[in-house]
Amino acid sequence: MDFLHLIDSPLFAGVLAGASTLGTGWFAIRVFKLQKLDEKVNAAVSILFEIRNAEEKLEILREQLNSENSIDLPSVLPVNSWIKYSHLFAKDFDGDELKLMNNFYNSCSSVEDLVNRQNNFIWVATEQRAKTAQKLLGDIHIEFQRDVSGGMNTTDAKTKFDNERAGITQFYGDEGYFYAPKKTIEGLKFEITKFQKVTTTTCGAKLKKLAAF
């Protein structure tokens, strides 16, 4: 009888409510921790793929610049996940490793900016060259008509026109005549000289482990 009274008492109801609240709170915390763990693993995978891609593209870029080829340079870092997720790894990396990651991404961001400038300049320059060539071709066509109207032999006028047209087409169509901004190229070469790989370091090993690779 006393037990039944205890069950019906406000005290017992309060104890049950408290226990239920604690159980719900524990479950919520557990779910939160699992979500954070999944977020960390996914972030590690994204960062690792970005680093591997950047390292490969930087080697391609180095080879292009060494061969004096500054046309259609590869994108190095289209997405920067480190700036978004770096806080998740504050306890996994020591000070030197965090510095390495920050320097790597900062360097890649600088290279990406310079590559975009160079590639954009090339397209603008190519368009401008095409416009200039078109204008010059129009000018020599008018000159050809004037030569014929002025009494020049048609064959001679045509030969003159063909020679001038060939010169314009060669000059404005040959990539060997292409000019690239020296400052941008020098900036790229400078960034590449101070580039340090991450995947071959202890930091890279930790990142692979966090990514479950």
Secondary structure, DSSP 8 states (H G I E B T S, - for coil): -HHHHHHHSHHHHHHHHHHHHHHHHHHHHHHHHHHHHHHHHHHHHHHHHHHHHHHHHHHHHHHHHHTT--SS---S-S---HHHHGGGGTTTS-HHHHHHHHHHHHHHHHHHHHHHHHHHHHHHHHHHHHHHHHHHHHHHHHHHHHHHHTT--HHHHHHHHHHHHHHHHHHHH-GGG----HHHHHHHHHHHHT---STTSHHHHHHHHHTT-
